[in-house]
Amino acid sequence: MSATDVTEATFNAEVLEAEGTVLVDFWAEWCGPCRAVSPILDQIGEEHSDKIRVVKLNVDDNPELAMKYQITSIPAMKVYRGGEVVKTIIGAKPKPALEADLAEFLA
């Protein structure tokens, strides 16, 4: 199962008001590194579905949110808990590096 797409219309309910931990993958269609990291995030989301939920936000389709969360480089991943950003990860990384970055949320 791949990650849920969120938009400006669904962001509050899916991310800010969600129970537990949500990782938002800020990406764009034209971004090669975004396409490389996407299946890795899908895997992490599936393997740790009890601990973290992965959603994707297309920055080209949702520029207001990209601006609000100061997305200046993609791929950018932000981890939310209780409506607040608790961690930011910038750039495509292999799965072991992403899992290391997310270890505190996956434990």
Backbone hydrogen bonds, N-H to C=O, Kabsch-Sander energy under -0.5 kcal/mol:
donor,donor_aa,acceptor,acceptor_aa,energy
4,T,54,V,-1.1
6,V,56,K,-3.2
11,F,7,T,-1.9
14,E,10,T,-2.8
15,V,11,F,-2.6
16,L,11,F,-1.3
17,E,12,N,-2.9
18,A,15,V,-0.6
21,T,51,K,-0.6
22,V,80,Y,-2.3
23,L,53,R,-3.3
24,V,22,V,-0.5
24,V,78,K,-3.2
25,D,23,L,-0.6
25,D,55,V,-2.9
26,F,24,V,-0.8
26,F,76,A,-3.4
27,W,25,D,-0.6
27,W,57,L,-2.2
31,C,28,A,-1.4
32,G,30,W,-0.8
35,R,31,C,-1.8
36,A,32,G,-1.8
37,V,33,P,-2.1
38,S,34,C,-1.7
41,L,37,V,-2.3
42,D,38,S,-2.2
43,Q,39,P,-2.1
44,I,40,I,-2.5
45,G,41,L,-2.7
46,E,42,D,-2.2
47,E,43,Q,-3.1
48,H,44,I,-1.9
49,S,46,E,-1.1
51,K,48,H,-2.4
52,I,48,H,-2.6
53,R,21,T,-2.2
55,V,23,L,-2.8
56,K,4,T,-2.9
57,L,25,D,-2.9
58,N,6,V,-0.5
59,V,27,W,-3.1
59,V,57,L,-0.6
62,N,58,N,-1.2
66,A,62,N,-1.8
67,M,63,P,-2.3
68,K,64,E,-2.6
69,Y,65,L,-2.4
70,Q,67,M,-1.7
71,I,66,A,-3.0
72,T,70,Q,-1.0
76,A,26,F,-1.7
77,M,89,I,-3.4
78,K,24,V,-2.2
79,V,87,K,-3.0
80,Y,22,V,-3.3
80,Y,78,K,-0.5
81,R,84,E,-2.4
82,G,20,G,-0.6
84,E,81,R,-1.8
86,V,79,V,-3.4
86,V,84,E,-0.5
87,K,79,V,-1.1
89,I,77,M,-3.2
91,G,75,P,-3.3
97,A,94,P,-0.5
98,L,94,P,-2.2
99,E,95,K,-2.9
100,A,96,P,-1.9
101,D,97,A,-2.3
102,L,98,L,-1.9
103,A,100,A,-1.0
105,F,102,L,-2.1
106,L,102,L,-1.4
107,A,103,A,-1.5
